[in-house]
Amino acid sequence: MCGIVGMWGAHASARAVREAMGLLRHRGPDGEGVFEHERCVLGHRRLSIVDVEGGAQPLYNEDRTVALVHNGEIYNHARLAAPLRERHGFATRSDGEALLHLWEEAGAAGTFPQLSGMFAVALWDGRELALARDPIGIKPLYWSRSGDGIAFASEFKALLKLAPAERIELFPPGHYFTTGGGLRRFWSTAELPPPEEAIRIDRPVPGDEDGRNADDRLFELVESSVRRRLMSDVPVGVFLSGGLDSSLIAALMARHIPNLHSFAVGFKGSDDLAKAELVAKHVGTIHHALELDRDEIVETLPKIVFHLESFDVDLIRSAVPCWFVSREAARHVKVVLTGEGADELFAGYTYYNTYDEAQLHPELVRSVGNLHPINLQRVDRMSMAHGLEARVPFLDLSVVQYAMRLPVSCKRRDGLDKIALRRVAARVLPESIAWRPKLQFDQGSGCSHFLSARSNPFPGGEEHFYRDLFKRHFPQSAQRLVVRWSAGRLAG
């Protein structure tokens, strides 16, 4: 996990890139590197996770004619690298080097669709610049295009050093760009399969040669995704709210990691703290429970808004506990797994009750496609503010694609949410957790009530208060980059 920043074009400036890198120090406290060319500068701030000793970036090919910086993890890099080692000399064990050599042989169109993971990539091959972002948009990337050049960065606060706010855009997930070929899509939610009515939870999955039922298949896919995300040369832990999603992840991780550290946060007496302790005892983690302090929250809010790069009320309410649990986790580990994405895949939010069966699936597809500037932004910014890498097993494409095949009746029926996932979780968790009613992170931790009550005296209410904090750090024109949690919902 890292931060990247760069420029391409006649006005590419190493000095400007280095200045922007200073605003990404939190994303990569372990080191920095810069590649300089007369038309291209690539900057990298490093958080050492894989190949701690030898994986510093930029990465280069054998004759140093290709340079690469990237943020994230390529979970299938070992499989991709195996045939490439027959023709290339690998200098590191870094997952990014497999990507670099694959590019040399297959180009953009043959490289990015093969990657399994979360990534934002910038590559220069002496002729053109290439940028790419993972299919779901787990890792952030902003860019600015003008007639004579391109600038990009992991966070828009850094990109503001290189481009005016009115020219900054989110780089679209599931796309790659080359200066020679333009912007191309390699994956989108439009490719997600429609529900198959033939699938039933307790019956064999159509086309599954092993005759597994939907429960078995879903359990296998989630466990495999968790296992892939244990790839690390540094300690890995888990965020544990005591809800269904994080508890399932913790239970599956505990099968593979002895002395797994888990982390929970909430106000004293909150539901999350109590349930997280129950799960920690059940799966046997080394548990860390942090009680929130009201005065510290108030004191830290300006810093949270700065790192979050948003003033959306819903996002900030959940960002507050995420900030503090990330800070606590970073004292013990460098990587955590989280339960993000399960609500969008399995219809966990209460507002999904307003949709009938025909409407629910399109709204879930939209929700997954809109994760990147909302909940995934929160997880990325709050964890990376503390030099902590967060990984999201539910958003592995294998899980996403299978979950979308399930009929909505396997997800929400008669007011009960996430039915298929709860059945799977009941295999490894207490019934009281597997069937615990849904509480959003800000609710279960007690933050939403506190923040709402505290903001009431301010003119304009809670959003006005957060917007004022946002204005302290960012220009007026940057407000258009803020996406609301409720934006774009389909009519129910």
N, C-alpha and C positions, 0 to 999 in steps of 0.2 A: 504494500500500500504506500502510496507516495503522492506527490503533487507534481504536475508537469505544467510548463509554460513555454511559449516560443513565438517566433516571428518568422515570416517568409516574405521575400520581396526585396526590392532595391533599398528599402529603408530599414531592413532588419538590423537591430542594435543589440549587441551583447550587453552593453551597459544597462539598457532599459529592461532586458530580460532578467538580469541579475537583480535589479531593483524590484521587479515584480515577484521574483522568487522569495524575496524577504517576507512577503505577505503570505507565503505558503510554508513557512518554517514549521508550523505546528503539524502539517501533514507529513513532514519528513525530517524529524529532528536528528536523524543518524548520519546525515551527510548530504552533499550536493555535488552536482556535476553539470558542465555546460559543454555543448558542442557548438563550434563557431565555423561558419562559412560565410562568404561574402553575400550570399542571398538567403541564408537560413541560420537561425540560432535555436537550439533546443536546450531547455533548462530542466533540471530534475532535482527535487528534494526527496530524500530517501528515508523510508521506514523499513529497516532490515527485517525481512520475514523469511525468505527463501535464499539459500546460499549467502549467509550473513557475511562471510569473509570475502567472497569473490564476486558478488552480484551487483556491484556498483554500476550506476548508469551515468551517461549514455552507454549503451551496448553497441558493439561494432562487429561487422563481419571480418573475415580473415585479413583482407587488405585495407580495411577501414574506409571503404568507399560507401558503406551504408551505415547510418547511425540511427538509433532508436531510443526513445524514452516512453515509458508506459506506467500507468497507474492501475493497480488491481492484481488479479491472479488468473493465470491460465491453468485450469485444473487438469486438462488433458495434455499438458506440455510433454510429459515423458513419452506418451504414445506417439505424439507428433514428431518428437526428436529422434526416435529410434531409427527410422529409415534415413533421416537426414544426416545422421552421424557417419553413414557410409560415404558421404560425399563432402562433408564439411567438418572443419576443425572447430569444436566447441571450446570456448575459453572459460565458460562458467557453467554452473548448475542452475542458472536463473531460468525461470519459465519464459521470460521474454526473449531469450536467445533462440529458442525453438521458433518463435514467431518470426524473428528476424530472418533466419535461414529459410523458413518456409516462403516468406515474401520473395526472396531471391529466386526461388524456383517457380512459384505459382502466381506471383503478383497479387494485387489487392483482391481480385475476384476469386482467386483460388485460396486465399489465406483466411480472411475474416469469417467466412461462413463455417470454417472448420474449428474455430476456437470455442471451447467450452469454459465459461468463466465470467468474470466481471472485469471490464477493461476500458480504458481510454488510452489511445495509442497515437504517437506521432513519430513519423519515420521520414528520413531524407536519404535518397539514393544517388545524390549528385545531379539529378535532373529535375526531380519533382518532390513535392511534399505530399505525404499521405497522412490523413487523420481517420480515426475510427472509434466507434463507441459500441459497447456490448448491446445485445438485443433488447434487454429490458431497461437499460439505462441505469444500472446499479452504480456505476462509477460516473462522476460528473465530468462534463466538458462544455466549456463555453468558447465561442469564437467570434471573430469580427472580420468581415471581408470588405475591402475597399478596392478601388480600381487598381491600386499599385501594390497590394499586399494583403497578408493574412496574419492575424495574431490569435492566440488561443491560450487558455489556462484552465486549471481544474476548478477554480472558484472565480466568480466575477469580480471580487474585490481586488484580485491580482490583475485581472485583465483590464481593469480601469486604469492601470499604470501604462497600458499599451494602446488603448483605444477609447474613444468617447462612449459613454453609456448608451447613447441612442443607436449605436451601431452593433452593440453586443447582442448575440442570440445564443440560445441553447443549441448545442450540436445535437441533432436528432438521434435517438437510440436506434440500433440496428442499421446504421448507415456507415459508409466509408466515403472519403473524399480524396481525390488526387488533383493536384493543380493541372494535370494534363487531361483528366477525364471528367472532372466535376463530381457532384454528389450522387452516390448510388445507394440504393437500399439493398440490404442482404437479408433482412428479416423484419417482419412486422406482426402485430397482433391479428392482422387480416389473414394470416396464415394459420391461425389457431383452428383446430378442428371443431366442428359443431358437436353438440351432445349426441351420443349414440343411445337411443332409447332401448336398444337391446341389452345394454349394460345394467346389471342389477348388483347390488352390493354383495349379496350372498351367493351369486351364481358365477360360473366360469366366464371369464372375459372373452367375448367373441374374437377369434383369431389368435388367442394365446395358446401356443402349442403345449404348454405345460398344464393347461387346464386350471390355472389359478383364478380365484374369484377376485372381485374388485378390491376387497379388503386386503388380501394377500399382495396384490400387485401394488397398491398404493403404499403399503408398509414397506415393501422392498424398494420402491423408488425413493421414498423419503430417506430411508436408512442409507441407501447408496449415495444419495446426495450429501448427507451429513458426513459420511466417511470420506468423500472426496475433499470436503472442506476442512479436514483435519491436516491437510498438507501444510507443513510448517517446520521450520528449524528453531522456533521459539515457542514459549508456552501458549496454549489455547484454552480459553474459558468460555462461559456461556452467560448471557443475560437471562435471568430467571424471574419472571413476574409472578409465577404461580398460576398463570393462565394456561389454557390448553396448548397453545402454539409453542411457547418457550419451554414449557414443561416436557413436551414430547421431544423437542430437540435435545434437552438436557438428558433425558432418559436414554436416548440413542447414543449420545456422546459418551455417557458413562460406561457403556459397553466396551469402549475402545481406549478411553483415557483413564488410567488410575489416578486418584487424587485430583479429579476434575474440580476446578474452582468455579463457583456460581456466584452471581451478583444480583442483588435485589435492592430496591429503593422505595421509600414511601414515608408518609408521615406516621408518627407513632400511632399504633393501633389500626393502621390501614389494612384493607383486605389483602392487598398484594404481599405485604410483608408476612402476614400469617400463612397464606397459601404457599408462598415461595419456601418458607421454612419447612412446611409439610413435605413438599416435593423434594427438597434437598435431602431430608432424612430418608425418604423413600428410595432415592436413586444413589445416595451415598456420596454427595459432593462435599467439598470443603466450602462452606457457605459464608458469604459476606453480605450482611444486611445493613444498609445505611439509612438512618432516620433523617429525614429532611428537616432543615431549619428555616423557618419563615424569614428571618432577617437575612440569612445568607442568600436565599432565593431573590429577594428584592435587590440586594447588592449586586448579584450576578446577572440579572436580567439584561442590562445593556450589553454585556459581553456575549450572552447567549444570542441576542438578536444580531449582533455583528457577525458571529460565526455562522448562524443559521441562514443569513441573507434573506430574511422574510419577516413580514409582520402579520401573516395570517394567524388569526386567533387559535384555530384548532391545531395548527402546526406548532405554535409556541407552547400551548398547554402541554403537549406531549414531548416537546423538546426539553422542557425544564427537567423532568425526571431523567430523561435520556442523558442530559449533560452530566448530572451528578452520578448516575450509575456508570457512565463512561469514565469519569474521573477516578472513581473507586476501582474499577476494573484495571485501568492503566497502571495502578500501583502494583499489580500482581502478574498481569499477562500482557501480551502485545496483540493478541487476536481474540475475538469473541464471535460466537455464532448467535444469531438472533432469529426470532420467529416472524419477521416481516414477510408479507405476501400471502399468508394463509387466509386472512380475512377476505381478500380480493378473490382468491381462487375458490374458496368454499362458502362464500356468502355469509361472512361473520358479522357485518355491521347491521345495526338495527334498521337503518333506512332501507335496506334491501327488502324489508317486509312490504314496502309499498308497490313492489313489482309482482306481476303474475308470472307464471312459468315461461310464457313466451317472451316476456320482457327482461327477465332476470339474466339470462345468458348474455345478451348484448351489453347489458350494464356491467357485468363482471369482466367481459373482454375490454370494455372501455376503462374500467378501474385499473386493470393490470397495465394497460398502455399508459395510464396517467400516474403511475407510481413514481416515476423518476423525478418529477419536480416537486413532489410532496413528501410522502413518508420516507422514500429512499433518500431524499435530500436531507431530511431530519437525521436519519441514522448516520449517513456519511459525515455530515458536518459536525454533529455532536461527538461522535467517536473520534474523528480525525482532529478535532480541536485539542484532544489529549494524546495524540500520537498512538491511537488504537485502531486496529483494522477490524471492521465488522463484516461478517459473511452471512449470506441469507440463503439457507438450503432450500426453502420452499420455492425459490425463484430459479432453480435449475430448470432449463428448458424441458427436460424429461418429465419433471413433476408438473410444470405448467401445462404442457401439452396433454398429459394424461388427465389432469384435473378438469380440463375443459371438455374432455370427452364424456365426463360423467353427467348424466341427466341432472337437471336442477333439483329434482325430487330426492337425489342422493345428498344434496347440500342443505336445502332449507325446506321444511315441511311442517305445517301446523304450528308455526312460530318457533320451531326448534332449528337452530343454525348449525352449520358445519357437521352434519350427521355422519358423512363418510369418514371425516378426519377424527371425530370423536370415537367412532367404533375402532379405528386403528389405534388411537391413543390408549383406549381401555385395555389393550394388551400389555401395556408396560407402566400404566399409571393407576393410582387409586381412582375409584369411580367418582369420588367427590371432585377430582381435578378434571378427569376426562369429560365430565358432564357439567362442569362449572359454568354458570351463565357468563356470557360475554361482558367484560368490562374493558373499555379502552384504557391504555396505559395511564393517561392523565386522570381517569376516573378511579381506577384501582389504587393508584398511589396517593390519591387525595389532592392532586395539584389543580385539577379543573375548578373545584369548589373554592380553593384558596385564591387562585388567580382571579376568578370572576368577582369574588367578594372584595378583593383588594383594589380592583380597577374601577369599581362602581363610582367612587367619589370623583374620578377624573372626568373633565368635560369630554363628551363624545364616547365615553366608555372604554372598554378594553382595547378594541382595535385602534382607536385614536392614540392611546397610550403607547402601544407597540409601534405604531407608525412614526410617532415622534422619536422613539429610540432609533428606528431605522434611519430617519433623516439625519441623525447625528453623524452617521458613517457614510451614507451613500447619497448621490445626487438625486434630484427629483425624477430625472428620466430613467433611473434604475428601478423605479417602482413597477414599471411594466413587466419586469422579469419575475415578479412575485406571483405565484400561482396559488389560487385558493383551493382548499381541500374539497370544496363542494362544486368547483368549476366544471362545467361540461357534463353534468349528470344527465342521463336520458330521462325523459318524462315518464313517470310511473303511473 
